[in-house]
Amino acid sequence: MESSEIIKSINSIYKKYHSPQNLARHMKQVAAVAALICDNSKIKVDKENIVAAAIIHDLGQFIKMKLDGENICLLDLADQAKIDFFKETKKEFIAKYGSDDNIANTKIAREIGAPKKVIELLESKEVKAFAKNWNKKFEERIILYADMRCSPHGVVSLEERLAEGNKRYNLNRDEAHKEFSRKFTVAMKEIEKELFEKLTILPEDINSNSVKKYLDEWK
């Protein structure tokens, strides 16, 4: 499947892989931020592949979703009513794709027939891959940065996203994990600085209003 077809098939792909609405919404927001960045780049970028990768970048995340207790409240109301279905689907996902969400992402991308470039972008976005190479290529930085501008509550500033992530993931973690978080925070701020040197917009120009036109196309 070509990248253009992935973009056109966005909603049918989410339906096929039973993505909960909040997860699908997040992937759309990341893709919209990536599209806005591409449209305002001073240098030529492969927008189609970048946006396609962003559209499917968290399909495997379903494996990690907690579907019990208070976590059920994080789902949209319509999905809360289908919680038993999602629990069963999650078991099937793990049986088919394994328990690692990043590996599952790659397997699903191949199953869809995504182009090699899209798969490479997906793999480069993984935090483990990022830890091995802080110096990402420009196009890889776009998709990683776009993801870091979208929280469960929508498009936010990088500072808000980092603060939220550190609060959520550093609780009861060891010092090595906290040290990685500190390095990741510094690296992301540097990536933001270098990224916008090649853009015609500012970080604050990326917001819920500016990405709305892209999201409207994918309703």
Backbone as CSV, one residue per row, in Angstrom:
resi,resn,N_x,N_y,N_z,CA_x,CA_y,CA_z,C_x,C_y,C_z
1,MET,0.841,-1.193,0.000,0.000,0.000,0.000,0.882,1.250,0.000
2,GLU,0.682,2.114,-0.952,1.449,3.352,-1.023,1.079,4.279,0.136
3,SER,1.973,5.211,0.449,1.726,6.135,1.553,0.463,6.955,1.338
4,SER,0.228,7.357,0.094,-0.972,8.144,-0.208,-2.235,7.349,0.112
5,GLU,-2.180,6.038,-0.109,-3.327,5.177,0.163,-3.522,4.986,1.668
6,ILE,-2.414,4.920,2.406,-2.506,4.826,3.864,-3.220,6.056,4.416
7,ILE,-2.850,7.219,3.883,-3.467,8.470,4.340,-4.955,8.489,4.014
8,LYS,-5.307,8.060,2.820,-6.719,8.027,2.417,-7.514,7.005,3.233
9,SER,-6.834,5.937,3.646,-7.514,4.830,4.335,-7.425,4.929,5.853
10,ILE,-7.091,6.083,6.354,-6.815,6.268,7.777,-7.883,5.667,8.686
11,ASN,-9.140,5.971,8.421,-10.214,5.506,9.308,-10.486,4.009,9.165
12,SER,-10.367,3.495,7.948,-10.589,2.057,7.754,-9.455,1.243,8.382
13,ILE,-8.242,1.803,8.399,-7.116,1.124,9.058,-7.357,1.049,10.561
14,TYR,-7.790,2.149,11.144,-8.073,2.153,12.583,-9.196,1.177,12.924
15,LYS,-10.169,1.103,12.037,-11.288,0.180,12.267,-10.812,-1.268,12.171
16,LYS,-9.977,-1.550,11.178,-9.481,-2.914,10.979,-8.685,-3.399,12.190
17,TYR,-7.880,-2.496,12.776,-7.034,-2.887,13.902,-7.649,-2.518,15.253
18,HIS,-8.948,-2.216,15.225,-9.736,-2.008,16.447,-9.100,-0.984,17.390
19,SER,-8.589,0.097,16.834,-7.985,1.138,17.671,-9.062,1.864,18.473
20,PRO,-8.944,1.912,19.793,-9.888,2.706,20.580,-9.880,4.157,20.090
21,GLN,-10.970,4.858,20.279,-11.096,6.202,19.723,-10.033,7.165,20.237
22,ASN,-9.667,7.046,21.518,-8.652,7.966,22.044,-7.286,7.711,21.418
23,LEU,-6.976,6.451,21.117,-5.708,6.123,20.464,-5.709,6.597,19.017
24,ALA,-6.813,6.383,18.309,-6.929,6.846,16.922,-6.830,8.364,16.860
25,ARG,-7.448,9.030,17.802,-7.418,10.494,17.849,-5.986,10.999,18.038
26,HIS,-5.243,10.331,18.911,-3.847,10.715,19.139,-3.023,10.563,17.861
27,MET,-3.165,9.442,17.175,-2.394,9.220,15.947,-2.734,10.263,14.888
28,LYS,-4.003,10.622,14.788,-4.408,11.670,13.841,-3.774,13.006,14.209
29,GLN,-3.744,13.322,15.498,-3.161,14.590,15.936,-1.669,14.649,15.630
30,VAL,-0.973,13.545,15.869,0.458,13.489,15.559,0.678,13.666,14.060
31,ALA,-0.145,13.004,13.257,-0.040,13.129,11.800,-0.326,14.554,11.352
32,ALA,-1.280,15.210,12.002,-1.623,16.588,11.650,-0.477,17.539,11.979
33,VAL,0.148,17.348,13.132,1.307,18.171,13.500,2.446,17.933,12.513
34,ALA,2.683,16.684,12.166,3.734,16.350,11.195,3.453,16.997,9.845
35,ALA,2.198,16.973,9.410,1.820,17.580,8.130,2.047,19.085,8.155
36,LEU,1.689,19.727,9.262,1.888,21.175,9.399,3.368,21.526,9.333
37,ILE,4.192,20.728,10.001,5.639,20.953,9.964,6.167,20.803,8.539
38,CYS,5.760,19.741,7.866,6.209,19.506,6.486,5.807,20.657,5.566
39,ASP,4.597,21.169,5.744,4.095,22.247,4.891,4.792,23.572,5.148
40,ASN,5.519,23.657,6.251,6.217,24.899,6.590,7.729,24.707,6.687
41,SER,8.218,23.669,6.019,9.653,23.397,6.008,10.353,24.213,4.925
42,LYS,11.510,24.750,5.269,12.306,25.508,4.297,13.055,24.574,3.357
43,ILE,13.188,23.317,3.752,13.884,22.346,2.914,12.901,21.268,2.469
44,LYS,13.239,20.585,1.403,12.347,19.563,0.861,12.294,18.356,1.789
45,VAL,11.082,17.910,2.085,10.902,16.722,2.919,9.906,15.779,2.246
46,ASP,9.951,14.531,2.644,9.062,13.508,2.080,7.762,13.478,2.885
47,LYS,6.919,14.480,2.657,5.709,14.653,3.463,4.826,13.410,3.466
48,GLU,4.616,12.820,2.319,3.681,11.694,2.217,4.086,10.536,3.124
49,ASN,5.358,10.167,3.080,5.832,9.064,3.917,5.833,9.434,5.397
50,ILE,6.180,10.678,5.701,6.195,11.131,7.093,4.792,11.087,7.688
51,VAL,3.825,11.622,6.955,2.444,11.647,7.445,1.882,10.229,7.556
52,ALA,2.188,9.388,6.573,1.717,7.994,6.616,2.274,7.270,7.839
53,ALA,3.556,7.496,8.127,4.167,6.867,9.307,3.508,7.363,10.587
54,ALA,3.232,8.655,10.635,2.588,9.227,11.821,1.187,8.657,12.021
55,ILE,0.486,8.438,10.928,-0.886,7.925,10.988,-0.961,6.541,11.633
56,ILE,0.064,5.725,11.436,0.027,4.353,11.973,1.044,4.122,13.093
57,HIS,1.659,5.200,13.595,2.809,5.030,14.487,2.497,4.364,15.821
58,ASP,1.244,4.365,16.242,0.912,3.779,17.542,-0.117,2.652,17.455
59,LEU,-0.263,2.036,16.303,-1.228,0.937,16.193,-0.907,-0.181,17.185
60,GLY,0.378,-0.415,17.409,0.790,-1.456,18.347,0.645,-1.060,19.805
61,GLN,0.419,0.219,20.047,0.279,0.720,21.418,-0.908,0.088,22.136
62,PHE,-1.861,-0.405,21.367,-3.036,-1.072,21.933,-2.621,-2.186,22.894
63,ILE,-1.483,-2.816,22.593,-0.957,-3.904,23.421,-0.663,-3.431,24.846
64,LYS,-0.221,-2.174,24.971,0.180,-1.647,26.276,-0.966,-1.001,27.046
65,MET,-2.104,-0.797,26.391,-3.211,-0.109,27.051,-3.752,-0.928,28.218
66,LYS,-3.952,-0.265,29.346,-4.522,-0.917,30.524,-6.038,-0.795,30.452
67,LEU,-6.702,-1.916,30.522,-8.147,-1.951,30.300,-8.911,-2.431,31.527
68,ASP,-8.446,-1.967,32.692,-9.153,-2.342,33.916,-9.133,-1.181,34.915
69,GLY,-9.922,-1.308,35.962,-9.948,-0.298,37.019,-10.208,1.112,36.518
70,GLU,-9.441,2.057,37.063,-9.601,3.468,36.716,-9.223,3.747,35.267
71,ASN,-8.415,2.876,34.672,-7.956,3.092,33.298,-9.103,3.055,32.291
72,ILE,-10.168,2.361,32.627,-11.319,2.290,31.723,-11.877,3.686,31.466
73,CYS,-11.773,4.554,32.475,-12.301,5.919,32.362,-11.536,6.751,31.332
74,LEU,-10.340,6.307,30.950,-9.555,7.031,29.952,-10.105,6.809,28.545
75,LEU,-10.878,5.757,28.371,-11.494,5.477,27.078,-12.695,6.380,26.859
76,ASP,-13.025,6.638,25.593,-14.250,7.360,25.282,-15.436,6.530,25.776
77,LEU,-16.540,7.198,26.064,-17.711,6.510,26.616,-18.175,5.348,25.742
78,ALA,-18.175,5.572,24.421,-18.619,4.514,23.503,-17.722,3.285,23.609
79,ASP,-16.423,3.507,23.844,-15.486,2.389,23.965,-15.562,1.731,25.340
80,GLN,-15.907,2.508,26.351,-16.074,1.922,27.685,-17.160,0.847,27.671
81,ALA,-18.164,1.083,26.849,-19.270,0.116,26.745,-18.836,-1.172,26.048
82,LYS,-17.675,-1.113,25.358,-17.171,-2.288,24.631,-15.922,-2.861,25.291
83,ILE,-15.772,-2.642,26.590,-14.535,-3.009,27.265,-14.213,-4.494,27.152
84,ASP,-15.215,-5.361,27.224,-14.967,-6.804,27.105,-14.430,-7.152,25.723
85,PHE,-14.955,-6.476,24.700,-14.468,-6.688,23.332,-13.004,-6.283,23.226
86,PHE,-12.651,-5.131,23.808,-11.273,-4.657,23.723,-10.318,-5.557,24.503
87,LYS,-10.758,-6.081,25.624,-9.911,-7.002,26.396,-9.605,-8.259,25.593
88,GLU,-10.608,-8.780,24.917,-10.423,-9.977,24.104,-9.549,-9.675,22.892
89,THR,-9.766,-8.510,22.285,-8.974,-8.107,21.121,-7.516,-7.908,21.498
90,LYS,-7.279,-7.371,22.684,-5.910,-7.180,23.159,-5.193,-8.522,23.277
91,LYS,-5.870,-9.531,23.796,-5.287,-10.877,23.892,-4.917,-11.401,22.507
92,GLU,-5.805,-11.188,21.545,-5.561,-11.637,20.173,-4.379,-10.884,19.558
93,PHE,-4.280,-9.589,19.861,-3.170,-8.769,19.371,-1.841,-9.325,19.870
94,ILE,-1.773,-9.594,21.171,-0.536,-10.093,21.770,-0.179,-11.464,21.207
95,ALA,-1.178,-12.308,21.012,-0.941,-13.638,20.445,-0.386,-13.540,19.026
96,LYS,-0.844,-12.551,18.274,-0.438,-12.419,16.875,0.844,-11.615,16.689
97,TYR,0.978,-10.503,17.448,2.089,-9.576,17.211,3.135,-9.553,18.323
98,GLY,2.881,-10.245,19.439,3.818,-10.220,20.551,3.473,-9.137,21.555
99,SER,4.263,-9.056,22.619,3.962,-8.132,23.715,4.733,-6.821,23.645
100,ASP,5.626,-6.677,22.667,6.387,-5.437,22.487,5.653,-4.556,21.482
101,ASP,5.198,-3.394,21.928,4.389,-2.538,21.057,5.162,-2.010,19.857
102,ASN,6.471,-1.769,20.025,7.272,-1.269,18.904,7.437,-2.330,17.816
103,ILE,7.695,-3.561,18.244,7.802,-4.660,17.280,6.454,-4.883,16.605
104,ALA,5.389,-4.768,17.389,4.038,-4.916,16.835,3.765,-3.849,15.780
105,ASN,4.214,-2.618,16.040,4.046,-1.536,15.059,4.652,-1.919,13.714
106,THR,5.878,-2.434,13.773,6.579,-2.811,12.544,5.866,-3.958,11.837
107,LYS,5.432,-4.947,12.601,4.721,-6.091,12.009,3.427,-5.641,11.331
108,ILE,2.694,-4.749,11.985,1.439,-4.256,11.418,1.711,-3.438,10.164
109,ALA,2.746,-2.611,10.203,3.096,-1.797,9.033,3.415,-2.686,7.834
110,ARG,4.141,-3.773,8.081,4.455,-4.718,7.002,3.189,-5.420,6.526
111,GLU,2.314,-5.746,7.458,1.057,-6.409,7.120,0.196,-5.501,6.241
112,ILE,0.201,-4.226,6.535,-0.536,-3.249,5.733,0.079,-3.113,4.347
113,GLY,1.388,-3.380,4.273,2.102,-3.206,3.011,2.693,-1.823,2.885
114,ALA,3.038,-1.226,4.034,3.607,0.120,4.042,4.959,0.134,3.338
115,PRO,5.300,1.239,2.673,6.594,1.355,2.004,7.759,1.227,2.992
116,LYS,8.904,0.840,2.492,10.097,0.665,3.321,10.425,1.932,4.097
117,LYS,10.278,3.094,3.453,10.599,4.370,4.110,9.703,4.601,5.327
118,VAL,8.446,4.245,5.222,7.519,4.404,6.343,7.946,3.518,7.513
119,ILE,8.315,2.289,7.209,8.756,1.356,8.258,10.029,1.865,8.925
120,GLU,10.944,2.409,8.139,12.183,2.967,8.693,11.887,4.137,9.626
121,LEU,10.942,4.981,9.237,10.558,6.113,10.083,9.928,5.631,11.387
122,LEU,9.109,4.597,11.300,8.489,4.032,12.500,9.549,3.494,13.458
123,GLU,10.504,2.772,12.927,11.537,2.164,13.763,12.453,3.218,14.368
124,SER,12.692,4.311,13.640,13.571,5.364,14.153,12.910,6.152,15.271
125,LYS,11.571,6.102,15.339,10.841,6.854,16.358,10.862,6.165,17.720
126,GLU,11.198,4.888,17.736,11.215,4.147,18.995,12.186,4.794,19.981
127,VAL,11.794,4.870,21.226,12.647,5.471,22.250,13.959,4.708,22.385
128,LYS,13.909,3.368,22.263,15.138,2.575,22.363,16.109,2.947,21.250
129,ALA,15.575,3.118,20.042,16.424,3.505,18.913,16.949,4.911,19.128
130,PHE,16.119,5.772,19.672,16.507,7.154,19.937,17.646,7.205,20.946
131,ALA,17.586,6.348,21.953,18.610,6.335,22.993,19.983,5.973,22.432
132,LYS,19.994,5.169,21.366,21.260,4.756,20.762,21.832,5.837,19.849
133,ASN,20.983,6.749,19.410,21.435,7.770,18.474,20.640,9.049,18.700
134,TRP,21.216,9.946,19.480,20.519,11.194,19.799,20.441,12.108,18.573
135,ASN,21.324,11.927,17.627,21.362,12.791,16.446,20.489,12.217,15.330
136,LYS,19.212,12.519,15.388,18.283,11.990,14.393,18.333,12.814,13.113
137,LYS,17.994,12.159,11.997,17.878,12.866,10.735,16.670,13.789,10.796
138,PHE,16.652,14.796,9.908,15.604,15.815,9.952,14.211,15.207,9.867
139,GLU,13.989,14.292,8.921,12.656,13.710,8.753,12.275,12.835,9.943
140,GLU,13.258,12.182,10.547,12.991,11.376,11.737,12.626,12.276,12.912
141,ARG,13.261,13.446,12.954,12.970,14.399,14.027,11.542,14.918,13.926
142,ILE,11.054,15.068,12.702,9.700,15.588,12.517,8.678,14.688,13.194
143,ILE,8.743,13.397,12.920,7.736,12.483,13.474,7.904,12.316,14.982
144,LEU,9.142,12.286,15.459,9.374,12.186,16.901,8.868,13.440,17.605
145,TYR,9.191,14.611,17.037,8.764,15.872,17.644,7.245,16.010,17.611
146,ALA,6.638,15.620,16.500,5.174,15.697,16.390,4.512,14.865,17.482
147,ASP,5.060,13.687,17.744,4.527,12.820,18.795,4.665,13.486,20.158
148,MET,5.779,14.205,20.349,6.027,14.854,21.630,5.253,16.155,21.800
149,ARG,4.487,16.545,20.791,3.635,17.731,20.910,2.169,17.351,21.146
150,CYS,1.898,16.050,21.240,0.512,15.594,21.407,0.368,14.759,22.680
151,SER,-0.426,15.256,23.594,-0.699,14.546,24.844,-2.083,13.913,24.753
152,PRO,-2.495,13.157,25.761,-3.859,12.609,25.736,-4.933,13.697,25.685
153,HIS,-4.516,14.937,25.986,-5.464,16.052,26.016,-5.425,16.897,24.747
154,GLY,-4.610,16.504,23.773,-4.541,17.251,22.519,-3.159,17.815,22.260
155,VAL,-3.087,18.814,21.387,-1.810,19.436,21.030,-1.384,20.382,22.147
156,VAL,-0.184,20.179,22.654,0.340,20.994,23.755,1.766,21.431,23.417
157,SER,2.352,22.273,24.263,3.742,22.677,24.057,4.664,21.520,24.421
158,LEU,5.897,21.576,23.937,6.871,20.538,24.274,7.098,20.499,25.783
159,GLU,7.169,21.675,26.410,7.400,21.744,27.851,6.295,21.020,28.626
160,GLU,5.046,21.243,28.217,3.919,20.578,28.880,3.999,19.065,28.716
161,ARG,4.343,18.644,27.519,4.396,17.204,27.222,5.505,16.527,28.008
162,LEU,6.677,17.175,28.073,7.797,16.606,28.810,7.482,16.529,30.304
163,ALA,6.874,17.590,30.829,6.523,17.613,32.255,5.519,16.516,32.581
164,GLU,4.530,16.360,31.699,3.512,15.331,31.906,4.133,13.935,31.847
165,GLY,5.024,13.732,30.866,5.679,12.439,30.707,6.581,12.099,31.881
166,ASN,7.360,13.078,32.340,8.253,12.842,33.475,7.472,12.524,34.743
167,LYS,6.350,13.197,34.920,5.508,12.943,36.095,4.922,11.537,36.049
168,ARG,4.505,11.126,34.851,3.843,9.830,34.702,4.828,8.665,34.754
169,TYR,5.993,8.814,34.092,6.890,7.668,33.926,8.015,7.581,34.954
170,ASN,8.313,8.669,35.654,9.419,8.629,36.606,9.003,8.210,38.007
171,LEU,7.707,8.042,38.211,7.216,7.641,39.525,7.715,6.232,39.866
172,ASN,8.414,6.132,40.986,8.931,4.840,41.475,9.909,4.175,40.501
173,ARG,10.570,4.967,39.658,11.568,4.407,38.741,12.967,4.537,39.340
174,ASP,13.908,3.712,38.844,15.267,3.764,39.361,16.020,4.961,38.783
175,GLU,17.214,5.191,39.318,17.988,6.373,38.941,18.409,6.337,37.472
176,ALA,18.685,5.145,36.946,19.088,5.026,35.536,17.969,5.503,34.615
177,HIS,16.741,5.140,34.956,15.590,5.567,34.150,15.419,7.079,34.239
178,LYS,15.579,7.627,35.433,15.443,9.072,35.614,16.535,9.821,34.861
179,GLU,17.729,9.237,34.818,18.832,9.857,34.080,18.531,9.872,32.588
180,PHE,17.962,8.772,32.080,17.567,8.747,30.669,16.524,9.822,30.396
181,SER,15.576,9.996,31.302,14.534,11.014,31.134,15.142,12.405,31.070
182,ARG,16.163,12.642,31.895,16.830,13.948,31.879,17.525,14.178,30.541
183,LYS,18.216,13.144,30.046,18.895,13.259,28.748,17.886,13.448,27.621
184,PHE,16.783,12.728,27.698,15.741,12.821,26.678,15.153,14.229,26.649
185,THR,14.929,14.809,27.825,14.387,16.170,27.911,15.324,17.171,27.263
186,VAL,16.612,17.077,27.583,17.607,17.984,26.997,17.663,17.802,25.485
187,ALA,17.669,16.546,25.037,17.745,16.250,23.603,16.525,16.777,22.858
188,MET,15.335,16.621,23.431,14.117,17.082,22.765,14.089,18.600,22.640
189,LYS,14.571,19.293,23.641,14.618,20.758,23.571,15.600,21.209,22.496
190,GLU,16.696,20.478,22.358,17.676,20.795,21.315,17.098,20.484,19.937
191,ILE,16.378,19.375,19.839,15.731,19.011,18.581,14.717,20.080,18.180
192,GLU,13.945,20.572,19.137,12.973,21.631,18.835,13.682,22.861,18.289
193,LYS,14.772,23.262,18.933,15.536,24.442,18.508,16.055,24.270,17.085
194,GLU,16.682,23.131,16.814,17.266,22.888,15.497,16.196,22.691,14.430
195,LEU,15.091,22.067,14.803,14.000,21.829,13.858,13.432,23.142,13.345
196,PHE,13.175,24.075,14.251,12.522,25.318,13.857,13.452,26.293,13.144
197,GLU,14.741,26.005,13.161,15.667,26.788,12.339,15.415,26.529,10.863
198,LYS,14.777,25.398,10.563,14.493,25.015,9.176,13.006,25.166,8.832
199,LEU,12.251,25.817,9.710,10.822,26.013,9.474,10.485,27.494,9.380
200,THR,9.353,27.782,8.769,8.899,29.171,8.626,7.915,29.555,9.725
201,ILE,7.697,28.668,10.679,6.786,28.922,11.792,7.532,28.772,13.112
202,LEU,6.874,29.170,14.204,7.434,29.059,15.544,6.735,27.930,16.306
203,PRO,7.343,27.434,17.387,6.704,26.357,18.149,5.270,26.672,18.566
204,GLU,5.022,27.922,18.952,3.673,28.294,19.394,2.659,28.329,18.258
205,ASP,3.143,28.289,17.009,2.232,28.247,15.858,1.627,26.857,15.663
206,ILE,2.166,25.890,16.374,1.599,24.538,16.337,0.640,24.406,17.510
207,ASN,-0.634,24.376,17.213,-1.658,24.322,18.254,-2.921,23.667,17.696
208,SER,-3.915,23.522,18.523,-5.156,22.848,18.109,-5.821,23.528,16.922
209,ASN,-5.732,24.851,16.860,-6.358,25.580,15.753,-5.611,25.375,14.441
210,SER,-4.281,25.389,14.493,-3.498,25.301,13.259,-3.508,23.909,12.636
211,VAL,-3.792,22.877,13.429,-3.830,21.512,12.870,-5.248,21.081,12.494
212,LYS,-6.224,21.910,12.818,-7.626,21.541,12.598,-7.932,21.215,11.138
213,LYS,-7.327,21.958,10.206,-7.632,21.736,8.786,-7.239,20.329,8.343
214,TYR,-6.172,19.798,8.918,-5.746,18.436,8.569,-6.690,17.415,9.196
215,LEU,-7.041,17.632,10.440,-7.944,16.711,11.131,-9.313,16.669,10.464
216,ASP,-9.750,17.817,9.956,-11.050,17.870,9.272,-11.050,17.009,8.008
217,GLU,-9.886,16.904,7.365,-9.778,16.083,6.148,-9.922,14.600,6.464
218,TRP,-9.595,14.220,7.692,-9.541,12.800,8.054,-10.719,12.346,8.904
219,LYS,-11.777,13.138,8.952,-12.950,12.754,9.748,-13.627,11.526,9.143
